[in-house]
Each structure stands twice: as C-alpha cells, then as structure tokens.
Amino acid sequence: PEPAVAAVPAPRASGAARPVSAPVRIADAATVRLLRPGDRVDVIAAPPTALGGSGAARVVARGARVKAVPPGDAARPDAGALVVLSVPRSTAAALAGAGVTSSLAVVLC
C-alpha cells in the first residue's frame, strides 16, 4: 500500500501576517555591531554592478525589527555579519533572495 501523505493546510490570513525570524548576512560587519535587539532597520540590496556605480540599490525591507545579533566570526571579518530580523513571511523570502544576488546593508531607523 501507498504511504499516507498528510496535506499541509494553507496558511490562514491572520497567520500570514505573523512575523517570522529571518537571518540576514549584512556585508559590513562593523555596522551590524552597532545594532541591538529591538532596533528598527531598513535593509538595502546593492547588486554587484551597483557597487561600481552602474546599477541601482533597492530597499528590500522597511522598519524590520532586530531580533538578535549573533556573535560574529572574528577570523573572517570580510564575510560580513549575521543579524536576525523579525519580518512578515513575504519579506523574509525577499530578503533571502536578495542575499543570494546582492550585498545587503542596513540603515538604522
């Protein structure tokens, strides 16, 4: 017999707006060290071409709440630093996608 497969229920409208935790790697580790849990930040994505002046940076998240700032890797300061943000699920997906193709920066609100 075929194994039973449980259906995954669709998210409820009220649950879709509930914040999730999104780990985000920010390019400038020194900037992340300035952040504290509870701070609000905007997250900016700068594609590699934008760093050379020929592309456009874009805001990926506005007013995201800093949930945690994990300890950085002192052996690799050029690797950026991690920050955990509390954002809506759709914003978390946008942040994950932007982190793959762009350098991310934060602006303290």
KETIFI-831302 format. One line per 5 residues: their letters; for each residue x, y, z of N, C-alpha, C, O. Coordinates in Angstrom, 3 decimals. Atoms other than C-alpha are relative to their C-alpha. Layout:
BEGIN
A	X:Y:Z:X:Y:Z:X:Y:Z:X:Y:Z  ...
//
This chain:
BEGIN
PEPAV	0.829:-1.206:0.000:0.000:0.000:0.000:0.861:1.253:0.000:1.987:1.253:0.498  -0.664:-1.299:0.042:0.976:3.617:-0.609:0.055:0.607:1.397:-0.911:0.496:2.151  -0.042:-0.662:-1.311:2.202:5.538:2.463:-0.949:1.194:0.009:-1.151:1.861:-1.006  0.915:-1.130:-0.154:-0.228:8.108:3.780:0.775:1.303:-0.062:1.856:1.421:0.514  -0.617:-1.322:0.113:0.618:11.692:2.917:-0.942:1.003:0.631:-2.102:1.114:0.234
AAVPA	0.821:-1.003:-0.670:-0.651:14.416:5.186:-0.031:1.275:-0.830:1.004:1.730:-1.316  0.134:-1.263:0.713:-1.970:17.514:3.485:0.477:1.129:0.900:0.197:1.147:2.098  -0.462:-1.172:-0.741:-0.315:20.743:4.538:-1.060:1.080:-0.155:-1.341:1.512:-1.273  1.051:-1.012:0.118:-3.015:23.275:5.362:0.557:1.325:-0.499:1.689:1.695:-0.184  -0.391:-1.321:0.477:-2.863:26.621:3.616:0.057:0.951:1.184:-0.735:0.825:2.118
PRASG	-0.071:-0.944:-1.116:-1.798:29.474:5.886:-1.269:0.826:0.088:-1.844:1.223:-0.925  1.177:-0.852:-0.219:-4.667:31.401:7.411:0.386:1.448:-0.222:1.553:1.820:-0.094  -0.254:-1.417:0.269:-4.988:35.055:6.595:0.675:0.672:1.189:1.593:1.472:1.007  -0.596:-0.644:-1.169:-4.162:36.054:10.171:1.416:-0.496:0.244:2.255:0.262:0.731  -1.339:0.553:-0.194:-1.119:33.732:10.278:0.987:0.496:-1.032:2.190:0.527:-0.777
AARPV	-0.898:-0.445:1.065:0.269:35.062:7.012:0.700:1.299:0.381:1.817:1.551:-0.070  -0.598:-1.276:-0.390:0.934:38.457:8.598:0.878:-0.132:1.244:1.582:0.810:1.611  -0.786:0.195:-1.215:2.559:36.966:11.706:1.484:0.035:-0.358:1.887:-0.597:-1.334  -1.429:-0.099:0.321:6.292:37.816:11.784:0.724:-1.334:0.159:0.345:-2.182:0.967  -0.888:1.147:-0.094:8.956:35.181:11.241:1.410:0.523:0.237:1.680:1.705:0.024
SAPVR	-1.399:-0.380:-0.210:12.660:35.211:12.126:0.777:-0.253:-1.281:0.755:-1.361:-1.817  -0.753:0.104:1.245:14.875:35.877:9.108:1.467:0.328:0.264:1.798:1.481:0.538  -1.429:-0.303:-0.118:18.661:35.506:9.411:0.483:0.665:-1.287:0.212:0.174:-2.383  -0.442:-0.776:1.150:20.292:38.051:7.108:1.486:0.322:0.174:1.901:0.810:1.225  -1.427:-0.331:-0.049:24.008:38.425:6.286:0.195:1.389:-0.586:-0.100:1.632:-1.756
IADAA	-0.251:-1.385:0.392:24.956:42.106:6.139:1.482:0.118:-0.374:2.351:-0.395:0.331  -1.362:-0.063:0.524:28.073:42.962:4.133:0.989:0.658:0.963:2.133:0.214:1.056  -0.906:-0.734:-0.890:29.559:45.394:6.696:-0.187:-0.459:1.446:-1.155:-0.086:2.108  0.096:0.551:-1.359:30.218:43.568:9.977:0.011:1.099:1.059:-0.645:0.964:2.091  -0.080:-1.084:-0.985:31.041:46.832:11.783:-1.372:0.658:0.193:-1.711:1.063:1.304
TVRLL	1.340:-0.572:-0.108:27.556:48.167:11.032:-0.893:-0.881:0.863:-1.665:-0.378:1.680  0.822:0.933:-0.781:25.945:45.052:12.497:0.326:0.103:1.485:-0.564:-0.043:2.323  -0.381:-0.119:-1.417:27.909:45.524:15.733:-0.662:1.204:0.673:-0.703:1.269:1.901  0.695:-1.160:-0.557:26.042:48.828:16.197:-1.449:-0.310:0.362:-2.089:0.461:1.078  1.411:0.332:-0.185:22.663:47.062:16.255:-0.260:-0.711:1.314:0.598:-1.427:1.829
RPGDR	0.450:0.653:-1.239:20.759:45.903:19.345:-1.394:-0.565:-0.231:-2.155:-0.021:-1.032  1.371:0.512:0.109:17.646:43.736:19.699:-1.005:1.114:0.312:-0.834:1.882:1.259  1.018:-1.028:-0.142:14.582:45.943:19.341:0.179:1.161:-0.964:-0.780:1.887:-1.228  -0.218:-1.057:0.988:16.183:48.358:16.856:-0.842:-0.269:-1.239:-1.196:-1.413:-1.527  0.686:0.113:1.294:14.341:49.034:13.599:0.981:0.391:-1.096:1.714:1.371:-0.967
VDVIA	-0.916:-0.262:1.104:16.244:48.905:10.314:-0.713:-0.136:-1.335:-1.702:-0.860:-1.457  0.337:0.246:1.396:15.708:49.228:6.587:1.144:-0.825:-0.564:2.304:-0.590:-0.225  -1.027:0.825:0.632:17.567:46.618:4.536:0.077:0.378:-1.472:-0.928:0.382:-2.183  -0.253:-0.445:1.366:19.113:47.759:1.256:0.798:-1.073:-0.722:1.774:-1.591:-0.181  -0.737:0.954:0.833:20.237:45.392:-1.527:0.719:0.769:-1.093:0.107:1.534:-1.839
APPTA	-0.804:-0.641:1.032:23.065:46.591:-3.737:0.601:-1.088:-0.882:1.513:-1.796:-0.455  -0.566:1.008:0.895:23.727:44.353:-6.748:1.471:0.306:-0.267:1.883:1.461:-0.160  -1.431:-0.233:0.248:27.421:43.892:-7.604:0.259:1.147:-0.965:1.235:1.876:-0.785  -0.203:-1.107:0.935:27.050:46.333:-10.518:-0.229:1.346:0.665:0.369:2.343:0.261  0.259:-1.260:-0.701:25.704:48.985:-8.134:1.240:0.456:0.754:1.454:1.655:0.935
LGGSG	-1.215:-0.373:-0.721:28.971:48.870:-6.223:0.960:0.747:-0.909:1.747:1.567:-0.437  -0.835:-0.702:0.963:30.712:50.048:-9.392:-0.664:1.235:-0.550:-0.065:1.944:-1.359  0.672:-1.216:0.409:28.164:52.775:-9.940:-0.934:-0.149:-1.187:-1.519:0.842:-1.623  0.843:0.123:1.190:26.224:51.288:-12.864:-1.322:-0.714:0.258:-2.028:-1.045:-0.694  1.268:0.663:-0.312:23.283:49.669:-11.048:-0.745:0.779:1.059:-0.254:1.794:1.553
AARVV	0.807:-0.708:-0.993:20.546:50.685:-8.645:-0.195:-0.862:1.238:-0.521:-2.045:1.138  0.295:0.676:-1.261:20.256:49.746:-4.986:-1.501:0.095:0.234:-2.162:1.000:-0.275  1.433:-0.024:-0.277:16.784:48.911:-3.691:-0.243:-0.374:1.453:0.544:-1.098:2.062  0.402:0.332:-1.368:15.050:48.702:-0.329:-0.757:-1.321:-0.057:-1.731:-1.455:-0.797  0.636:1.310:-0.037:14.112:45.088:0.441:-0.952:-0.095:1.186:-1.991:-0.748:1.093
ARGAR	0.846:0.032:-1.196:12.657:45.603:3.933:0.037:1.375:0.664:1.090:2.008:0.748  0.109:-1.287:-0.704:11.436:48.713:5.764:-0.458:-0.241:1.431:-1.414:-0.977:1.675  0.417:0.063:-1.400:11.248:49.033:9.526:0.038:-1.382:0.616:-0.759:-1.687:1.503  -0.118:1.349:-0.567:12.320:45.459:10.251:0.568:0.094:1.413:1.484:0.873:1.674  -0.466:-0.011:-1.389:12.802:44.766:13.957:1.155:-0.986:0.159:1.066:-2.138:-0.267
VKAVP	-1.131:0.869:-0.302:16.187:43.385:15.043:-0.399:-0.912:1.153:-0.757:-0.441:2.232  0.349:0.976:-1.021:15.503:40.200:16.983:1.240:-0.459:0.754:1.198:-0.627:1.973  -1.243:0.462:-0.627:19.096:39.075:17.643:1.185:0.382:-0.864:1.068:0.530:-2.081  -1.264:-0.245:0.690:22.692:39.859:16.741:0.979:-1.071:0.489:1.649:-0.882:1.504  -0.904:1.068:-0.426:24.659:36.584:16.928:1.450:0.472:-0.010:1.789:1.398:-0.748
PGDAA	-1.414:-0.371:0.013:28.391:36.801:17.718:0.592:-0.209:-1.395:0.265:-1.178:-2.080  -0.627:0.081:1.317:30.475:37.422:14.601:1.183:-0.945:-0.023:1.637:-1.425:1.015  -1.183:0.831:0.206:33.328:35.390:13.182:1.203:0.919:-0.142:1.452:1.456:-1.221  -1.150:-0.913:0.009:36.423:37.404:14.106:1.063:-0.433:-1.000:1.841:0.398:-1.468  -0.998:0.498:0.947:38.529:35.200:11.827:-0.343:0.386:-1.438:0.522:0.337:-2.313
RPDAG	0.425:-0.346:1.362:36.510:36.313:8.775:-0.807:1.299:-0.016:-1.994:1.270:-0.340  0.755:-1.254:-0.016:35.555:39.994:9.112:-0.504:0.417:-1.383:-1.478:1.162:-1.489  0.422:-0.338:1.363:35.291:40.272:5.305:-1.254:-0.762:-0.424:-1.817:-0.480:-1.482  1.183:0.801:0.321:32.408:37.743:5.374:-1.286:0.681:0.447:-2.365:0.109:0.293  1.192:-0.684:-0.477:30.019:40.307:6.845:-0.403:-0.525:1.365:0.403:-1.148:2.056
ALVVL	0.493:0.442:-1.306:27.890:39.586:9.906:-1.476:-0.308:-0.108:-2.195:0.246:-0.940  1.384:0.446:-0.004:24.604:37.938:10.664:-0.829:0.822:0.970:-0.372:1.182:2.055  0.981:-0.632:-0.873:21.565:39.683:12.097:-1.318:-0.742:-0.233:-1.629:-1.124:-1.361  1.294:0.671:0.121:18.191:38.070:12.799:-1.079:1.067:0.111:-1.149:1.798:1.099  1.049:-1.004:0.052:15.222:40.218:11.828:-1.365:-0.648:0.138:-1.564:-1.783:-0.296
SVPRS	1.388:0.430:-0.087:11.541:39.843:12.647:-0.765:0.736:-1.083:-0.919:1.956:-1.031  0.665:-0.582:1.167:9.626:40.398:9.401:-1.162:-0.892:-0.425:-1.226:-2.054:-0.024  1.040:0.860:0.569:6.496:39.179:7.596:0.631:-1.074:-0.893:1.719:-0.875:-1.433  -0.522:1.124:0.785:6.972:35.859:5.767:0.388:0.427:-1.420:1.428:-0.002:-1.920  -0.315:-0.421:1.366:6.874:37.530:2.331:1.289:0.823:-0.050:2.063:0.718:-1.001
TAAAL	-1.233:-0.786:-0.069:9.616:39.946:3.365:1.198:-0.908:0.251:2.278:-0.673:-0.292  -1.082:0.957:-0.250:11.716:37.043:4.686:0.429:-0.665:-1.302:1.622:-0.849:-1.543  -0.328:0.613:1.287:11.514:35.408:1.264:0.751:0.990:-0.893:1.705:0.607:-1.570  -0.674:-1.022:0.795:12.520:38.680:-0.432:1.431:0.222:0.494:2.349:0.397:-0.307  -1.346:-0.165:-0.568:15.481:39.060:1.948:0.907:-1.161:-0.379:2.072:-0.957:-0.719
AGAGV	-0.798:1.171:0.351:16.655:35.508:1.274:0.430:0.067:-1.458:1.582:-0.223:-1.781  -0.340:-0.114:1.416:16.519:36.064:-2.470:1.006:1.098:-0.274:1.937:0.912:-1.058  -0.919:-1.123:0.207:18.264:39.421:-2.312:1.389:-0.327:0.522:2.388:0.108:-0.051  -1.296:0.360:-0.572:21.018:37.968:-0.129:0.827:-0.895:-0.909:2.051:-0.943:-0.785  -0.706:0.880:0.935:21.901:35.490:-2.876:0.634:0.801:-1.130:1.714:0.452:-1.607
TSSLA	-0.450:-0.740:1.186:22.326:38.099:-5.622:0.618:1.359:0.292:1.167:1.990:-0.611  -0.423:-1.372:-0.312:23.288:41.291:-3.781:0.742:0.058:1.325:0.652:-0.858:2.142  -0.541:-0.314:-1.314:25.301:42.748:-0.941:-1.095:0.743:0.757:-1.753:1.626:0.206  1.046:-0.633:-0.776:22.969:43.756:1.869:0.599:0.967:1.011:1.662:0.713:1.578  -0.394:-1.011:-0.984:23.270:46.841:4.081:-1.231:0.355:0.817:-2.358:0.109:0.388
VVLC	1.110:-0.452:-0.835:21.143:48.220:6.898:0.133:1.480:0.297:1.230:2.034:0.364  0.083:-1.392:-0.425:20.038:51.711:7.794:-0.836:-0.002:1.268:-1.973:-0.474:1.267  0.707:-0.068:-1.276:19.052:52.300:11.415:-1.101:1.046:-0.095:-0.849:2.183:-0.492  1.148:-0.922:0.099:15.581:53.884:11.585:-0.178:0.779:1.281:-1.090:1.600:1.382
//
